[in-house]
Amino acid sequence: MSHNQISPGGFTAILSLTLESTTISIGISPLFQQAHEDAWMVPPLAMVAALLVLFPLYRLFARLGTALFNHERTLSIWESLLLVPLCLVLLYWMVFNTRVFSDVILMSFLPGTPNWVVYGGFLAVCAFASFHGIEVLARVALLVVFIKSILVGVTPVFVLEEVDVNNFLPLLARGPSPVLWGVLESFSWFAEGAMLAFLFPLVQKGRFRHVIYGYLLSMETYYVYFISSVLIFTAPLVSRMVYPALLLVQMMAVGDFFDRIDPILVSVWAFAMFVKVGVYLLILSALLSRLLRVKIRTRLSWLLALLGVFLTDSIVHNVGHEIQVYREYWPWVSVVVLVDLYLLGWALHRRSGTLPLHAPPVPGEDKNESWNVIEGRVTDGST
């Protein structure tokens, strides 16, 4: 396989890290206040719900990404209008995740450092990876997932001395209603990661199983962290944590073992956030290049990163309040985005019934500016 192609495993790793960044946050966020002791039941139910709702999009519009990034065809006005909400949502995701990650770094490791320095440094790294394409992000994702799998495997062994099983009981103490309400609230968080997969020109027949693998891998990692936290800190305490990222770092420093490997956990989480925001930049720049009808996708990565620094420093002032707003309004935003994706997929599907899988770049275009599908595998033309 050429160095500029992404493997199914790389796609699985990217999707897993995107979902995992979401599931870890949701596991110790205010979203679980309704579920209380039964919070552990919400993630798998929400994941299944998201997968069932989104699966028809995979089946019906498997060529969505390929059709969207095929430079041989011009987008209609209707299709261009449908891209606008996706661009705005991706821009918000990028800014929100940058602020959450940066605040953890500022509070835990770099107190007193100007905010814009951390924002700019983080987004510059993401823009560099996005500029060089999806293959770079896929390789980093594979490495991070491998290290996380090792940590997940050894965590239960070393956390036993901290466990109090009574903290995990009672189960279903308030009936199923709080759990089901938590599922409805948290569905949008899991849909966030899966929606990104639609925009890669690689979700085709034969690759659907890797979406499932990404879900299962993120769920496995999530449950080790979450259940360990519940056993140690009690379910009511975990369910009321309002600043997920920082408290995750603090919670993982349990016992002598975690005191020793806490820097490793923080580093792995940092790379996961790097991959996630890098994916946002990559897809957002590609969408804007199609929307604006310009051939500067890779250059847009740097411009969007600069815009992200400005927006992060000027708009998001209180992360706790932002998380609360995110919780209250995001389910409705998710519905809008899902409808938008279905309409966009339908519009592209109508015009691409004879679309070839091999979509060559526009003549005269720099090969670093396009997405291409070669022999059923994906490249973004990076070298």
Sequence and secondary structure as in RCSB ss.txt:
>XXXX:A:sequence
MSHNQISPGGFTAILSLTLESTTISIGISPLFQQAHEDAWMVPPLAMVAALLVLFPLYRLFARLGTALFNHERTL
SIWESLLLVPLCLVLLYWMVFNTRVFSDVILMSFLPGTPNWVVYGGFLAVCAFASFHGIEVLARVALLVVFIKSI
LVGVTPVFVLEEVDVNNFLPLLARGPSPVLWGVLESFSWFAEGAMLAFLFPLVQKGRFRHVIYGYLLSMETYYVY
FISSVLIFTAPLVSRMVYPALLLVQMMAVGDFFDRIDPILVSVWAFAMFVKVGVYLLILSALLSRLLRVKIRTRL
SWLLALLGVFLTDSIVHNVGHEIQVYREYWPWVSVVVLVDLYLLGWALHRRSGTLPLHAPPVPGEDKNESWNVIE
GRVTDGST
>XXXX:A:secstr
  TTEE HHHHHHHHHHHHHHHHHHHHTSGGGTTTGGGGGGHHHHHHHHHHHHHHHHHHH TTHHHHHT TTS  
 HHHHHHHHHHHHHHHHHHHHHHHHHHHHHHHHT TT  HHHHHHHHHHHHHHHHHH HHHHHHHHHHHHHHHHH
HHHHHHHHHGGG  GGGG  SSTT HHHHHHHHHHHHHHHHHHHHHHHTSTT  TT HHHHHHHHHHHHHHHHHH
HHHHHHHH HHHHHT S HHHHHHHHH  HHHHHHHHHHHHHHHHHHHHHHHHHHHHHHHHHHHHHTT S HHHH
HHHHHHHHHHHHHHT   HHHHHHHHHHHHHHHHHHHHHHHHHHHHHHHHH TT  S     TT  GGG  EEET
TEEE S  
